[in-house]
Amino acid sequence: DNCILVIFAFIINYIYGSIGVLSQDTFAYFDTSYRVLQGSIPFVDYWTVSGPFIDFFQATIFYILGVSWKSYILSGSLINILITILLYNVLREYKLSRKINLFYCLCFSILANPSMGVPFPDHFSSFFSLGAILLFLILIKKKDTFYWTAIPFLFFIAFFSKQTPATYLLFSFLIILAFYLYLYKKINFIKYFILSSFLCLSIFILFLYINSINFENFINQYILFPR
């Protein structure tokens, strides 16, 4: 089933991404990713109101596979695969019928990234936030500490793909987490969650420092202006 979903999620996004373009939205991160590849820095060399993670992610794909429309669509297909496979495995943990699970996830892969086809901030922010929530649903079943360390990273990536809906979903998740703590009295995971959150904050500070990004520029561009 996983192989079927991987192939289908890749192909369906690749097909839809090849049909046409939305002149401004479609090329937005093609341009900025190429600039990063040429040495430009977000918040310093160009105005950044969303998606610095996408800039670096796509720049890495360009570096490996070359700057082309095909490698641009490819990264969208990879994200489509990851979120589809994650959803499938969560539903499997909850003992959903194999055929129904496969059907739902095939439908999901059509509705997910193919609506844009290429890397796009709203999609990435939604998918990585959804990924964090899905990991939490797995945690309820498996109690694996690894997932507690992964959840803050997914919200971190989601926020730096786009501020919304990541921020709203993060606050909603924290409220649910508080209820989870109250009902089940399980706090052993807190140290992993806090440690991972601190590591995300450290990565952010290090990123600003290494690239000589003025914190005020970040606040103005990424927080105040989009409001």
Residue pairs with C-beta under 8 A, 6 or more apart in sequence:
1 88
1 98
1 101
1 102
2 85
2 88
4 102
4 106
5 81
5 84
5 85
5 88
5 102
5 105
5 106
5 109
6 81
6 85
8 106
8 109
9 77
9 80
9 81
9 84
9 85
9 109
9 112
10 77
10 78
10 80
10 81
11 77
12 80
12 109
12 110
12 114
13 73
13 76
13 77
13 80
13 109
13 112
13 113
13 114
13 117
14 73
14 74
14 77
15 114
16 114
16 115
16 117
17 72
17 73
17 76
17 77
17 114
17 116
17 117
17 118
18 73
18 117
19 117
21 27
25 116
25 120
26 116
26 117
26 118
28 51
28 120
29 51
29 54
29 55
29 58
29 118
29 119
29 120
29 121
30 58
30 72
30 118
32 40
32 42
32 46
32 48
32 51
32 54
32 55
33 54
33 55
33 56
33 57
33 58
33 59
33 61
33 62
33 119
34 59
34 62
34 67
35 45
35 46
35 55
36 42
36 55
36 56
36 59
37 59
37 62
37 63
37 67
40 46
41 211
41 212
41 213
42 48
42 52
42 55
42 213
43 52
43 211
43 213
43 214
43 217
43 218
43 221
43 222
44 211
44 212
44 213
44 214
44 217
47 221
48 55
48 221
48 222
49 221
49 222
49 225
49 226
50 121
50 161
50 162
50 163
50 222
50 226
51 121
51 124
51 160
51 161
51 162
52 160
52 222
53 124
53 157
53 160
53 161
54 119
54 120
54 121
54 124
54 161
57 75
57 119
58 72
58 75
58 119
61 71
61 72
61 74
61 75
62 71
62 72
64 71
65 71
65 74
72 118
72 119
73 117
73 118
75 118
75 119
76 113
76 116
76 117
76 118
76 119
76 120
77 113
79 113
79 119
79 123
79 124
79 127
80 109
80 112
80 113
80 114
82 127
82 131
83 108
83 112
83 113
83 127
83 130
83 131
84 105
84 108
84 109
84 112
86 131
86 134
86 135
87 104
87 105
87 108
87 130
87 134
88 101
88 102
88 105
89 138
90 134
90 137
90 138
91 101
91 104
91 105
92 98
92 101
93 137
93 138
93 141
93 142
94 137
94 141
96 104
112 123
112 127
113 120
113 123
113 127
115 123
116 123
121 161
121 162
122 162
122 165
124 157
124 158
124 161
124 162
125 158
125 159
125 161
125 162
125 163
125 164
125 165
125 166
126 158
126 165
127 158
128 154
128 155
128 157
128 158
128 161
128 166
129 154
129 155
129 158
129 165
129 166
129 169
129 170
130 169
131 154
131 158
132 150
132 151
132 152
132 154
132 155
132 158
132 169
132 173
133 169
133 173
135 147
135 150
135 151
135 154
136 147
136 151
136 173
136 176
136 177
138 144
138 147
139 147
139 148
139 189
145 189
145 192
148 189
148 192
148 193
148 196
149 192
149 193
149 195
149 196
150 196
151 193
151 196
152 193
152 196
152 197
152 199
152 200
153 196
153 200
155 166
155 169
155 170
155 173
156 200
156 203
156 204
158 166
158 169
158 170
159 166
159 167
159 170
163 222
163 223
163 226
180 186
181 187
207 213
208 215
208 218
